[in-house]
Amino acid sequence: MFVILVLGQSTFAQKKVEVRPYTISTTVEKYKKDYPFIKSIKPLISENIIAEEDIEYKETASSILKLDIYRPVFCAEEKAPVILLIHGGGWISGSKENQRIMAQNLAENGFVAVTVAYRLSQEAVYPAAVIDIKDAIRWIKSNAKTYNIDSDKIAVLGTSAGAQLATLVGLTPNFEIYHEQSEEISSEVQAIVNIDGIVSFIHPEANAEGEIAGLWLDGSRTENPKNWKEASPLEYVGEKTPPTLFINSSMPRFHAGRDDMIKIMDKYGIYSEVHTLENSPHSFWLLEPWFQPTLDYTVSFLNKIFRE
């Protein structure tokens, strides 16, 4: 479909943008010519998981935002760490349903996994999505007793644009620029999982970011440099940065700013891991044979941070 996005005075407001569906099936279709061996990931059916889907967590002027919760059966007796999963799609497409299979598998491994919807750029530009995700974290903490969640053990996991969002949210707890100073519940998290997402819009390695990023950031790099810098997680890395896992494709574009972020983390002695899946395309997490190693790296990292 084609949509016209109204973004204030930005020249982007006059542009027509094609929004293609971003799902597991469309990802397989996109890559099967170059990777004929790929298979789509499949839902996990397990008696060890309790699922509650499409729970309303926030109402905005334009929509009602929902989330899904998958939790291990044992969580009824024992508190578990929680992982908030943030889907990708260039800030303009995608849905929380793309993260359901990963969430199911994380629940099978003993975590409470929450997939979240947030406002995309055709509905609301930056910083709406950031604020939505922070509000989802507050919702999780507010409902920790109901779901037997350990609210001191929260990770944010994102893929592609969702990874940029997860990293930004993880690095900016209770920030004034996101109007959090009056919130009673903190948006702080204890770990970040970045799956093939840039950590800077202004880093020299981020030159590939253009029109789609500009639609979300309410203008091009030259039209709205404030938003391009403010939305760059790399600007906030410091001594309070949570431990971070990077899982990357073989495409350098999606590593923008990562190595400089790790250098700063190393300076402060903050734990990080980097895993690159060789010869993999972007969106590898929706495809086999790469979903399983992505899950394995994630579970290993989360166990190290939350259980060792």
N, C-alpha and C positions, 0 to 999 in steps of 0.2 A: 504494500500500500504506500501511498504518498501522503505526507503530512506537511503542513506549513507551521513552523514553530515561531511563535511571537516572543522575541527576546529583547524587549525594550527598544533602545535606539541602535542596537547592534545591526550591522549589515547582514548578519546571519538570519535576521528576521524575514528577509525577503527571499530566502532560498528554499527550494523544495528538496526534501531529503527522502530517499527511499529507505524505508524501515523493513528489513527482511526478518522473517521469523527466525529466532535463534533457539533451537531446541536440540535434543540429542539426535533426532532423526535428520534434521537439516544439516547437522554437523557431519554425520556419516556421509550424507549425499555430497557434501562439499569436498570431502577429502578422499573418497573411495577410489577416484581415478588415479591419484598419485600414491595412495596407500591401499592397494586392493585387498590386503590381508586384514584390514581393520574390522572390528565388530562393535556394535553399540552396547553400552553397558545395560544391565538388566536390573530391575527392582529386586530387592532382597526380601524374601518372604521368610519370616522367622518367628517362632513362638517366644523367642527371648526379647522381643521388642514390643513396646506399647506405643502406638501412634495416635496422635491427635492433630488433625490437619485443619487449616483455614481458621485459625483462632484470631479474632480481631485484637490488635494491640494498639491501634492508633487511628483516629479519625482526623482527616485534614479537610480543608475547604473544598477539595476536589475529589477525594477518594477515601475509602476505608482500607487501611493497610492490615495485612494478615501475616501470620507466621504458622509454621508447622513444627511440632515437637515430636521427636523420637527418643525414647528412653529405654534403658535396659530394665527388664522385669525386676532385677534385684534392687533397683533404685527405690523401690517401695520401702525398703528397710534401711538402705545405706545411702548417704549423700554421694553424689557423683559430680565430677567436673562437667562444665557445660561448654559447648562449642557453638558459636553463632556463625552460620554459613551465609555468605553474601555472593549472589550470582553475578556473572559478568554479562557483557552485551554492549560494550561501548557507551555505557550510561544512557543508552537510548532504547535498548531491547533486552530480551531475556526475561526469565522469571524464576521465582524461588523453586519451581518444580524441577528446574535443571539440577538443583542441589539435593533433591530428595534421596537419590540412591547413595550418595556419599554420606548423607545424614543417617540413613538406615544402617550402613556399614559401621559408622562410628558408634552408633547405639549398640550394635552387636559386639563391639569391642569395649563396652562399659562406660561410654560417655552419653550424657544428654546432648542431643544435637538439635539445633533450632535453625530452620531455614526461614529467611525473612524477605518480604517484599518491601520495596522502597520506591519513592517517586522517581521516575525516569525523566530525562531531559525534555521530552515532549509534554510532560505535565508540569514540571517545576525545575528550574535550573539550580545550579550550585548556590547555596549549600544545603538545599532541601534534603537530598539523599543522605548526607552526613548526619544531619539532625535526626532523620528518621531512624537510622541505625543506632545512634546514641540513645534514642528513646526506646528502641527495642532492647538494648542492654538494661536500661532502667526497668522495663517491664519484666525482664527475666529476673532481676534482683528482687523486684516487688513480689514476684510469684515463686520465689525460691522454695519457700516452705511447702507450697502446693505440690511442686514437682520434685521435692527432695534434692534440690540443687545445692552444691557447695558454691555459694556466691563469691567466695574468695579464690575460686579457680575457674576463671572464664577466659576462653580464647576466642579470637575472631579469625575466621578463615574466609578468604575471598579468592575468586578466580577472575583473572583478566581485570576488567574495570572494577569488579568486586574486590580484587586483591589490592588495588590502589585505595579503594574505600576502606577496606579492613585495616590497612597499614596506617592510613590517615587517622581513623578513629582510634586505633591503638596508641597512637603517639600524641593525641590531643585530649586527654581526659579533662573534663570540667573546664574547658577553655572559654574565655570570655567572647572570642570571635564567633562561637557557636551558641552564645546566649545561655550558657550553662551555669553562670555564677550564682543564680538563685535556685538551682535545682537541689532538692534535699537528698537525692540519691545520686551517687557518683557514676560516671560512665567509664571508670577505670577498668581495664582488663589486664590479665597477667601473661598473655602470650599472643603472638601473631603468626598466622600461616599465610604466606603470600605465594599464590600459585599463578605464576606468569603474569604479574602485574607490575607496571612501572611504579617507581616511587618518586618521580619528579616529572613535572611538565616543562620545566625550564632548563633541565640538564642538557648539555650538548648531545647526549645520546638519545634525547627525546624528540629529535627533529622530525620524526615520522608522525608525531601527533599534530593533527590539523583540524579539519572541518568538524569531525565528530566530537572531538574534545571541546572545540569552540562552541558547539551547540549547548553542551552542558555547562561550560564555564562562562556563558553569556557574552561571547565575543572571541575574536581571534587573539593570538598571543600579543599582537601589537595593540589591538583595541581594548583589551582588558587584562593588562599584565598583572594587576593586583590579584585577580582570581587565580590566574595561572600559577603564581607563586604561592599564594595562600593555600591552595589545594594540593600542594606538593609535599608529601610526607617527609621527604629528605630535609626540609627546612626545620623540622622539629626533633630530629634525632639527638639524643643526649644521654645523660647519666641515668635517666628514669625510663629509658626505652625498654619495653618488655622483650624477653627472649623471642627470637624470630626465626622461622623456618622459611626458606625460599625453595620452591620447586619450579624449575623452569623448562621450557621447551628449548629446542635448538635454534630458535629465532632470536637474535640479539635485540631486536626492537623492544621486546617485552622484558628486558633486563635493565631498562634505563634507570640509572642512578643507584642500582643495587650495590655495586662494589664500593661506592663511596659511603653508602649507609653502613655497610659492614665494617669499613675502616674506622668509622666513628664508634661503632659498637665495640670493636676490639679495643679501642683506646680506653673505654670505660669498663672493660672486662665483662661485657654482656654476651651471653651465649647466643650463637647463631649457627645455622646449618644451611648449606647450599647443595642442592641436588639438581643436575641437569639430565634430562631424559634425551639421550642422543637420538638424532634423526626423527624427532617428534615434531608434529605441527602444533600451532596454537590450538587451544581447546582439547588438548590431549586427555584431559581429565574426564571427558565424556566418551572416551573411546578405549576399547581394549586393542592392544596389549598394555596401554599405559595407565589405565585406571588403577589396576592392582598395585603397582609400585608407588603410585601417588598416595593411595590409602596406606600402604605399609610405612612409607616415610612419615606420614602425618601421625599415625598411631604411635610409632616409635618416639617421635619428638614429644608428643603430648604426654606419653607415659614418663618420659624423662623429666619433663617440667613439673608435672602434677603428681607423680606417684613415686619417684625415686627419692 
